[in-house]
Amino acid sequence: MAGRVIVSEAIAMAKAAEDELELLVREHARLVYRIAYSVSRNHQDAEDATQETFIRVLRQRRKLASVKDPRAWLARIAWRVTVERKKKASDVPIQDMAEGVKELRSRMVSADEVVLGTEMGNVLENLIARLPTKLRDPLTLSTIEELSPTEIAMVLGTNEAAVRSRIFRARQILRDKLAALLEGKHGT
């Protein structure tokens, strides 16, 4: 009789852990995907990294009960998984032309506006990519992923003051570089 009680308790605990993991996936899958996409800049790679993140969480589910901030914990795992995957990738895929055509059709704006927006986005993306990693990572997590400085500090393994300082410095550098580019194009 005692054996049955232990087995039924074990089953109940496993079911509770499974429910907790399912809830975690439902609540944070979008965040994990966005972080993965911000690093990989590719939908398929981001989806793969998202799956790998939750597989790692599944493997570490015993730690889940002791996690104080599941969102930041998941963000850190997603960030590390995607960075690891990106390091392993030997070549960067070229953007698909069909994506641009879809954008044109869906926005119903003039081709000039789309080209200008795309060009400006590419310039900004290139400027961000050229930032030192210590400045680029906090800026990406703050601006694109909308994580708080506390969460960013947890993800990157640094302190909150350093995160705030790095975000400020990254924005300052981008502002200066954009101003210089615009000055050069318009001759003012």
C-alpha positions as CSV (number, residue, x, y, z in Angstrom):
1,M,0.0,0.0,0.0
2,A,2.8,2.4,0.9
3,G,4.4,1.7,-2.5
4,R,1.3,2.8,-4.3
5,V,1.2,6.0,-2.3
6,I,4.8,6.8,-3.2
7,V,4.2,6.0,-6.9
8,S,1.0,8.1,-7.0
9,E,2.9,11.0,-5.3
10,A,5.7,10.7,-7.8
11,I,3.2,10.8,-10.7
12,A,1.5,13.8,-9.1
13,M,4.8,15.6,-8.8
14,A,5.8,14.8,-12.3
15,K,2.4,16.1,-13.6
16,A,2.8,19.3,-11.6
17,A,6.3,19.8,-13.0
18,E,5.0,19.2,-16.5
19,D,2.2,21.7,-16.0
20,E,4.7,24.3,-14.7
21,L,6.9,23.7,-17.7
22,E,3.9,24.0,-20.1
23,L,2.9,27.3,-18.4
24,L,6.5,28.6,-18.8
25,V,6.5,27.8,-22.5
26,R,3.1,29.4,-23.0
27,E,4.0,32.6,-21.1
28,H,7.6,33.1,-22.4
29,A,7.9,31.4,-25.8
30,R,7.5,34.7,-27.6
31,L,10.2,36.4,-25.5
32,V,12.6,33.5,-26.1
33,Y,11.9,33.6,-29.9
34,R,12.5,37.4,-30.0
35,I,15.8,37.1,-28.2
36,A,16.9,34.3,-30.5
37,Y,15.8,36.3,-33.5
38,S,17.6,39.4,-32.3
39,V,20.9,37.5,-32.2
40,S,20.4,35.2,-35.2
41,R,18.5,37.6,-37.5
42,N,17.0,34.6,-39.2
43,H,13.5,33.1,-38.5
44,Q,14.4,29.4,-38.9
45,D,17.5,29.8,-36.7
46,A,15.4,31.6,-34.1
47,E,12.8,28.9,-34.1
48,D,15.5,26.2,-33.7
49,A,17.1,28.2,-30.9
50,T,13.8,28.6,-29.2
51,Q,13.2,24.8,-29.3
52,E,16.7,24.1,-28.0
53,T,16.1,26.6,-25.2
54,F,13.0,24.8,-24.0
55,I,14.8,21.4,-24.4
56,R,17.5,22.7,-22.0
57,V,14.8,24.0,-19.6
58,L,13.2,20.5,-19.7
59,R,16.5,18.9,-18.9
60,Q,17.0,21.4,-16.0
61,R,13.4,21.3,-14.8
62,R,14.6,20.4,-11.3
63,K,16.1,23.9,-11.0
64,L,12.8,25.5,-12.0
65,A,11.5,25.5,-8.4
66,S,14.5,27.5,-7.2
67,V,14.4,30.1,-10.0
68,K,13.5,33.5,-8.6
69,D,12.8,35.2,-11.9
70,P,11.8,32.6,-14.6
71,R,11.6,35.3,-17.3
72,A,15.2,36.4,-16.8
73,W,16.4,32.8,-16.4
74,L,14.8,31.9,-19.7
75,A,16.2,35.0,-21.4
76,R,19.7,34.1,-20.3
77,I,19.3,30.5,-21.6
78,A,17.9,31.7,-24.9
79,W,20.7,34.3,-25.3
80,R,23.4,31.7,-24.6
81,V,21.8,29.0,-26.8
82,T,21.5,31.4,-29.7
83,V,25.0,32.9,-29.3
84,E,26.4,29.3,-29.2
85,R,24.5,28.3,-32.3
86,K,25.6,31.5,-34.1
87,K,29.2,30.7,-33.3
88,K,28.8,27.2,-34.8
89,A,27.3,28.5,-38.0
90,S,30.0,29.0,-40.6
91,D,28.1,31.2,-43.0
92,V,25.4,33.8,-42.8
93,P,22.5,33.2,-45.1
94,I,21.6,36.0,-47.5
95,Q,18.1,37.5,-47.0
96,D,15.4,36.1,-49.2
97,M,14.1,38.5,-51.9
98,A,10.6,37.2,-51.4
99,E,10.5,38.8,-48.0
100,G,10.9,42.2,-49.5
101,V,8.1,41.5,-52.0
102,K,5.8,40.4,-49.2
103,E,6.6,43.6,-47.3
104,L,5.7,45.7,-50.3
105,R,2.4,44.0,-50.8
106,S,1.5,43.9,-47.1
107,R,2.2,47.6,-46.4
108,M,0.6,49.0,-49.5
109,V,3.1,51.9,-49.5
110,S,5.1,53.2,-52.4
111,A,8.3,51.4,-53.4
112,D,10.3,54.5,-52.6
113,E,9.1,54.5,-49.0
114,V,9.9,50.8,-48.6
115,V,13.4,51.2,-50.2
116,L,14.1,54.2,-48.0
117,G,12.9,52.5,-44.8
118,T,14.8,49.3,-45.7
119,E,17.9,51.3,-46.5
120,M,17.7,53.2,-43.2
121,G,17.1,50.0,-41.3
122,N,20.1,48.4,-43.0
123,V,22.3,51.4,-42.1
124,L,21.2,51.3,-38.5
125,E,21.6,47.5,-38.3
126,N,25.1,47.8,-39.7
127,L,26.0,50.5,-37.2
128,I,24.7,48.4,-34.4
129,A,26.6,45.4,-35.7
130,R,29.8,47.4,-35.6
131,L,29.4,48.3,-32.0
132,P,31.7,46.5,-29.6
133,T,29.9,43.4,-28.2
134,K,29.9,44.9,-24.6
135,L,27.8,47.8,-26.0
136,R,25.8,45.9,-28.6
137,D,24.4,43.1,-26.5
138,P,22.8,45.3,-23.8
139,L,21.4,47.7,-26.4
140,T,19.8,44.8,-28.3
141,L,18.3,43.3,-25.2
142,S,17.0,46.7,-24.0
143,T,15.7,48.2,-27.2
144,I,14.6,45.2,-29.2
145,E,13.7,42.7,-26.5
146,E,12.5,45.4,-24.0
147,L,14.2,43.7,-21.1
148,S,14.8,45.8,-17.9
149,P,18.4,46.7,-16.9
150,T,18.1,44.1,-14.0
151,E,17.1,41.4,-16.4
152,I,19.8,42.3,-18.9
153,A,22.4,42.2,-16.1
154,M,21.2,38.7,-15.2
155,V,21.3,37.6,-18.8
156,L,24.8,39.0,-19.5
157,G,26.2,38.2,-16.0
158,T,27.1,41.8,-15.1
159,N,25.7,44.5,-12.8
160,E,22.8,46.9,-13.5
161,A,25.0,50.0,-13.4
162,A,27.2,48.6,-16.1
163,V,24.2,47.8,-18.2
164,R,22.8,51.3,-18.0
165,S,26.2,52.8,-18.8
166,R,26.7,50.6,-21.8
167,I,23.2,51.3,-23.2
168,F,23.8,55.0,-22.8
169,R,27.2,54.8,-24.5
170,A,25.9,52.7,-27.3
171,R,23.1,55.1,-28.1
172,Q,25.5,58.0,-27.9
173,I,27.8,56.3,-30.4
174,L,24.9,55.5,-32.8
175,R,23.6,59.1,-32.6
176,D,27.0,60.5,-33.4
177,K,27.5,58.1,-36.3
178,L,24.1,58.7,-37.8
179,A,24.5,62.4,-37.5
180,A,27.9,62.1,-39.3
181,L,26.3,60.0,-42.1
182,L,23.4,62.4,-42.6
183,E,25.7,65.4,-42.6
184,G,27.9,63.7,-45.3
185,K,24.9,62.9,-47.5
186,H,23.3,66.3,-47.2
187,G,26.5,68.3,-47.2
188,T,25.6,70.4,-44.2
